[in-house]
Amino acid sequence: MEERRKIVRHRTLKAGSISFNRAGGIDCRVRNLSPAGACLEVASQFGVPDDFVLVVESDHLQKPCHVIWRAATRMGVEFKPAA
């Protein structure tokens, strides 16, 4: 498979949360991470919008995201500039 990312992502396994509409978050796992984006794993994609904030408490990280691709339980996100 051809690598199309501009920045290499580093494999990781961290607990995260998908936050949107100031509501409670949807739990996720961060499978890989770079300054430009991440691969997230969720139990179900049901209710996950295309735009949300990724929160990784252990890294004190809060990044606005846009979903680039989706698979059964994984999604690739691109980090957006903070508004």
Secondary structure as UniProt FT lines:
FT   STRAND          10..19
FT   TURN            21..22
FT   STRAND          26..33
FT   STRAND          37..41
FT   TURN            46..47
FT   STRAND          51..56
FT   HELIX           57..59
FT   STRAND          61..70
FT   STRAND          74..79
//
